[in-house]
Amino acid sequence: MNRSNTQQLLIPYIGEPLLSDSQEIVSKIKLEGVTTRIDKINWSDYPYKPLVQVCAGYSKSHLWLLYEVENDYFRAKASVDQEAVWQDSCVEFFISVGDERDWINQLNEEIIYRNFEFNVIGCCLSAYGSKFHREKLPMDKMKQILRFPGLSKQNLLGEGTEFNWELCVAIPMDLLGLQPGSSFRANFYKCGDLTLKPHFLSWGGIETDSPDFHQPQFFGEIKLVI
């Protein structure tokens, strides 16, 4: 991997949002977090490009991610955790936390990472392990991931409807193995395998022949700023 082309991001501390007020949470992350675009088209067979950005910040207890999406096409077939959310209107976060020297020396298929994939209504798929040996996150851990979707199961749109949406999620810091000052590698994604216009966008570019987000050698460098 050409390390000179690696994406970099500094995520600031934002304090603890008021969990009972989703609008206050969104406003706080937008005001105090850092925003970056998810805009890399890596595969020419899938040129569709909705406008996507993620705003990130961290508190003592959680890593906060606010995804904002424009010009997507609605699909939300997955209705519970650990279903095929990547086929829906979906945003994702993959993260690898480990020793710098070990990470550089490992082969791609040996790198340990976590994936967190969310559809538009906040259903999540998550697993841990290497590329070819992964275990799904237990349900008791899944319940610790906070989700604040702009749409709920009660106000869904017709499949294929063009729409804008946002989703805020908060992943426990201890689940990720993070603390203030931590450096790690990660990538942010936007996809929709079975939406009206399938697409596969990433924050950090991916150099493979076909769509595959499970490519930790292309993760960018991120630091939680103290």
ABEGO torsion letter per residue (X at the ends): XBAAABBBBBBBBAEBBBAABAAAAAAAAAAABBBBBBABBABAABABBBBBBBBBBBBAABBBBBBBBBGBBBBBABABBGBBAAABBBBBBBBBBBBAAAAAABBAAABBBBBBBBBAAGBBBBBBEBAABBBBBBAAAAAABBBBBABBAAABBBBGBBBBBBBBBBBBAAAAGBBBGBBBBBBBBBBBAABABBBBBBABBBBBABBBABBAAABBBBBBBX
